[in-house]
């Protein structure tokens, strides 16, 4: 396999592209920085359109990543150390990264042809938790995720891409207003179940349900809003030590999806 070319000049157009995509204050997000080997591989497998993939001259890129790039005809180049320092300055320098076009935002219609359950997160704002739920949702067969009041402007947020290990591009993730989500799930024909400490159903009851469900979770401190409680068919509680205040929302989602995996995963 031919060794990638090395970027040694600040005047190379790729350098400015990389600097631009790392800016935190971009008003229009058309491209995203995908960092580290695993997120890159997942983004490539998800079909993202890459401008180029980059590595550091001092750190060889793994053969698996090079092969994935070659298969998709994605250009690969390395950054010389002085260029790397100019681009990332005081930030952590990723050993591998790429610039990809941000896919079109997912819509509720993207969920209609799927058969798996849908995760609804209402007021969950900690990006690490959202990323963990994305990974679990993909692994355990959920059809997609709806985020309400998450404070995220795009699913290509660098924090979310890192936290999800790149799986954020592998299933529909919809950024919706409360009104949009309420309207869709009120009229969409799917049974919505809300996770709550005083829920009337158990996780075992959840596992026995054969129909497609919307599994709704709120923030750990406040729970889901009363608006969603008003359209939920049932509430579900997860048994836990009464001395514990709550479970992490990503753990709760994982428990729920595991109980539903027999239905959601291909057989």
SULNOR-V16599 format. One line per field, one symbol per residue. ss: DSSP state (~ for helix, > for strand, _ for the rest). phi: phi as a letter, one per 40 degrees, with the letter a starting at -180 (. if undefined). Layout:
BEGIN
ss=???
phi=???
END
This chain:
BEGIN
ss=____>>>_____~~~~~~~~~_________>>>>>_~~~~~~~~~____>>>>>>>______~~~~~~~~~____>>>>_~~~~~~~~_______>>>>>>______~~~~______>>>>>____~~~~~~~~~~~~~____>>>>>_________~~~~~~___~~~__>>>>>_~~~~~~~~~~___>>>>>_____>_~~~~~~____>>>>>>>___>__~~~~____>>>____________~~~~~~~~~~~~~~~~___
phi=.ccccbcbbcccdcccdcccccccbccbbbbbcbbgccccccccccgccbcabbbcdcbcccdcccccccccfccbbbbcdccdcccbfccccccaaabbcccdccbdccccccbccbcbbbgcbccccccccccccccbgccibbbbfcgccaccddccccccfgccccacbbcbccccccccccbcgcccbbcacbccbbccccccccccbbcbbbcccbgcccdcccbccabbbbdadccccacdcccccccccccbcccccdb
END
